[in-house]
Amino acid sequence: ASKKETITNICEAIFELPAGSTTKGPEEIVHGLLVKRQEARLLLRQVLIHPWVKRAREDLSSSGGYANAERRAPELVVSNAPRPKARSRRGPQASDLNAV
């Protein structure tokens, strides 16, 4: 892809994961997070209750691996508070492509 196509794909959140590169669970999470419209993206609490994440946490817990992971990182607390409004940050825009 050209530089212009790459910038357009990034700005529009257009991507494909290589076939067979991952299982369905992680693919669903990646596709749910890499969404252009903020209100359409998965929330962290949705990721944490995704069946693939829950299963991975259970597997780690039953193998004793999770206990060691907890010592390294504090437990993540997810609130039901409304999501703060995103600040307007001007990143690459499709209109910037004329400069490429």
DRENVO-676379 format. One line per 10 residues: number of its first residue (from 1); for each residue x negated, y, z of N, C-alpha, C. Coordinates in Angstrom, 3 decimals. Each point is the difference from the previous one (the first is absolute). Layout:
% DRENVO-676379
NUM = X Y Z X Y Z X Y Z | ... $
//
This chain:
% DRENVO-676379
1 = -0.843 -1.186 0.000 0.843 1.186 0.000 -0.882 1.240 0.000 | 0.495 1.022 -0.643 -0.739 1.256 -0.041 0.103 0.700 1.357 | -0.810 1.006 0.186 0.034 0.774 1.248 1.383 0.629 0.168 | 0.561 0.516 -1.092 1.319 0.620 0.040 1.068 -1.022 0.420 | -0.054 -1.202 -0.568 0.959 -1.052 0.368 -0.155 -0.389 1.467 | -1.231 -0.094 0.453 -0.260 -0.360 1.394 0.578 1.041 0.941 | -0.217 1.279 -0.286 0.534 1.068 0.845 1.523 -0.039 -0.002 | 0.597 -0.208 -1.167 1.465 -0.091 -0.092 0.497 -1.163 0.845 | -0.645 -1.146 -0.113 0.418 -1.174 0.779 -0.100 0.245 1.499 | -1.054 0.670 0.431 -0.155 0.312 1.423 1.102 0.962 0.443 $
11 = 0.220 1.059 -0.758 1.010 1.003 0.365 1.406 -0.597 0.022 | 0.255 -0.942 -0.856 1.333 -0.604 -0.084 0.113 -1.303 0.797 | -1.060 -0.398 0.698 -0.035 -1.246 0.779 0.349 -1.199 -0.880 | -0.598 -0.029 -1.178 0.193 -1.112 -0.929 -1.218 -0.909 0.124 | 0.244 -1.244 0.390 -1.112 -0.931 0.153 0.506 -1.425 -0.120 | -0.924 -0.896 -0.224 0.289 -1.436 -0.030 -1.080 -0.702 0.798 | 0.414 -0.947 0.794 -0.979 -0.844 0.681 -0.328 -1.147 -0.953 | -1.258 -0.358 -0.103 -0.356 -1.105 -0.898 0.761 -1.276 0.380 | 0.517 -0.680 -0.999 0.751 -1.235 0.237 -0.842 -0.975 0.811 | 0.617 -0.566 1.029 -0.679 -0.990 0.827 -0.992 0.567 0.985 $
21 = -0.090 1.341 0.110 -0.993 0.595 0.902 0.438 -0.051 1.453 | 1.289 -0.167 0.231 0.504 -0.047 1.365 1.330 -0.751 0.022 | 0.468 -0.300 1.182 1.283 -0.677 0.129 1.122 1.033 -0.005 | 1.237 -0.478 0.003 1.166 0.867 -0.104 0.100 0.991 1.165 | -0.289 -0.430 1.237 0.138 0.868 1.165 -0.839 1.256 -0.085 | -1.320 -0.121 -0.144 -0.820 1.208 -0.104 0.355 0.849 -1.220 | 0.385 -0.659 -1.080 0.378 0.743 -1.197 1.232 0.874 0.274 | 0.981 -0.544 0.705 1.193 0.785 0.352 -0.380 1.218 0.844 | -0.923 -0.198 0.934 -0.414 1.111 0.872 -0.732 1.070 -0.806 | -0.925 -0.412 -0.848 -0.736 0.970 -0.824 0.966 0.789 -0.881 $
31 = 0.915 -0.709 -0.654 0.967 0.689 -0.865 0.927 0.899 0.810 | 0.276 -0.361 1.241 0.854 0.827 0.851 -0.695 1.241 0.533 | -1.324 -0.054 0.096 -0.758 1.138 0.526 -0.476 0.961 -1.089 | -0.336 -0.542 -1.149 -0.516 0.848 -1.085 1.153 0.468 -0.883 | 0.802 0.864 0.574 1.188 0.545 -0.658 -0.141 1.510 -0.031 | 0.300 0.592 -1.126 -0.181 1.446 -0.154 0.881 0.801 0.960 | 1.279 -0.328 0.079 0.918 0.747 0.857 -0.137 -0.456 1.447 | -0.387 0.892 0.874 -0.244 -0.318 1.409 1.201 -0.680 0.641 | 1.204 0.491 -0.268 1.187 -0.554 0.639 0.309 -1.423 -0.472 | -0.601 -0.422 -1.086 0.230 -1.356 -0.509 -1.060 -0.994 0.494 $
41 = -1.073 0.509 0.618 -1.074 -0.881 0.476 0.422 -0.790 1.224 | -0.631 -1.158 0.179 0.206 -0.769 1.218 -0.522 0.799 1.186 | 0.706 -0.059 1.088 -0.468 0.588 1.248 -0.889 -1.016 0.703 | -0.856 0.466 0.883 -0.886 -0.901 0.727 0.793 -1.065 0.747 | 1.120 0.394 0.616 0.786 -0.991 0.737 0.559 -1.061 -0.934 | 0.271 0.357 -1.261 0.471 -0.989 -0.973 -1.125 -0.961 -0.371 | -1.207 0.515 -0.108 -1.147 -0.858 -0.298 -0.220 -0.977 1.156 | 0.085 0.509 1.236 -0.265 -0.846 1.162 1.024 -1.119 0.183 | 1.215 0.184 -0.535 0.996 -1.074 0.121 0.132 -0.814 -1.285 | -0.846 0.291 -0.978 0.018 -0.778 -1.244 -0.350 -1.456 0.344 $
51 = 0.697 -0.961 -0.582 -0.254 -1.414 0.317 -1.463 -0.405 -0.147 | -0.708 0.532 -0.987 -1.399 -0.385 -0.190 -0.866 0.501 1.159 | 0.235 1.236 0.460 -0.768 0.557 1.120 0.345 -0.745 1.283 | 1.282 -0.250 0.222 0.414 -0.727 1.209 -0.629 -1.391 0.034 | 0.004 -0.677 -1.135 -0.590 -1.344 -0.065 -1.506 0.060 0.261 | -0.674 0.992 -0.568 -1.446 0.140 0.207 -0.307 0.278 1.463 | 0.810 0.848 0.643 -0.210 0.294 1.428 0.216 -1.253 0.842 | 1.036 -0.785 -0.335 0.261 -1.248 0.728 -1.145 -0.980 -0.182 | -0.508 -0.100 -1.224 -1.125 -0.903 -0.270 -1.228 0.409 0.803 | -0.284 1.296 0.023 -1.141 0.490 0.776 0.194 -0.262 1.484 $
61 = 1.215 0.243 0.464 0.299 -0.193 1.416 -0.157 -1.460 0.403 | 0.526 -0.917 -0.812 -0.058 -1.419 0.347 -1.416 -0.560 -0.105 | -0.848 0.622 -0.817 -1.364 -0.491 -0.149 -0.952 0.645 1.006 | 0.517 0.952 0.778 -0.860 0.701 0.954 -0.731 1.161 -0.624 | 0.086 0.156 -1.300 -0.694 1.085 -0.691 0.577 1.357 0.312 | 1.295 0.055 0.275 0.644 1.274 0.263 -0.456 0.590 1.334 | -0.240 -0.851 0.978 -0.459 0.489 1.306 -1.311 0.759 -0.156 | -0.895 -0.518 -0.823 -1.270 0.690 -0.227 0.217 1.301 -0.764 | 0.938 -0.011 -0.940 0.282 1.212 -0.778 0.578 1.082 0.899 | 0.814 -0.372 0.981 0.603 0.994 0.901 -1.058 0.715 0.830 $
71 = -1.079 -0.686 0.330 -1.058 0.646 0.778 -0.700 1.077 -0.824 | -0.049 -0.205 -1.303 -0.689 0.960 -0.864 0.869 1.199 -0.365 | 1.322 -0.207 -0.106 0.872 1.082 -0.441 1.228 0.067 0.900 | 0.411 1.197 0.385 1.196 0.124 0.839 1.241 -0.420 -0.776 | 1.033 -0.381 0.732 1.270 -0.380 -0.619 0.588 1.217 -0.701 | 0.531 -0.220 -1.156 0.612 1.060 -0.773 1.413 0.224 0.504 | 0.322 1.221 0.316 1.334 0.326 0.493 0.734 0.741 -1.109 | 1.154 -0.522 -0.359 0.792 0.617 -1.055 1.240 0.595 0.626 | 0.218 1.250 -0.268 1.131 0.713 0.597 1.160 0.054 -0.981 | 1.182 0.183 0.537 1.172 0.195 -0.840 0.232 1.479 -0.286 $
81 = -0.927 0.827 0.397 0.127 1.432 -0.245 0.008 0.254 -1.500 | 0.689 1.051 -0.428 0.027 0.292 -1.434 -1.397 0.293 -0.520 | -0.204 -0.346 -1.240 -1.282 0.226 -0.652 -0.217 1.493 -0.170 | -1.194 0.515 0.355 -0.255 1.432 -0.193 -0.022 0.329 -1.486 | 0.394 1.219 -0.312 -0.029 0.419 -1.396 -1.439 0.077 -0.460 | -0.210 -0.453 -1.218 -1.345 0.023 -0.565 -0.378 1.444 -0.323 | -1.237 0.322 0.291 -0.496 1.305 -0.393 -0.174 0.004 -1.504 | 0.135 1.140 -0.560 -0.205 0.109 -1.437 -1.499 0.002 -0.258 | -0.467 -1.103 -0.531 -1.418 -0.099 -0.389 -0.013 -0.182 -1.497 | -0.651 0.857 -0.670 -0.024 -0.116 -1.442 -1.162 -0.880 -0.394 $
91 = 0.308 -1.209 -0.378 -0.993 -0.921 -0.524 0.051 0.042 -1.506 | -0.569 -1.007 -0.652 0.058 -0.027 -1.471 1.445 -0.021 -0.474 | 0.300 0.810 -0.963 1.339 0.082 -0.568 -0.065 -0.393 -1.465 | 1.088 -0.537 -0.498 0.053 -0.379 -1.409 -0.280 1.226 -0.870 | 0.406 1.183 0.465 -0.246 1.226 -0.779 -1.484 0.336 -0.095 | -0.828 -0.583 0.877 -1.440 0.252 -0.030 -0.667 -0.731 -1.158 | 0.719 -0.865 -0.654 -0.594 -0.822 -1.056 -0.492 0.822 -1.179 | 0.534 1.183 -0.182 -0.446 0.836 -1.109 -1.474 0.372 0.146 | -0.469 0.017 1.243 -1.397 0.363 0.249 -0.948 -1.163 -0.257 | 0.555 -1.226 -0.150 -0.847 -1.180 -0.182 -0.390 -0.153 -1.432 $
//
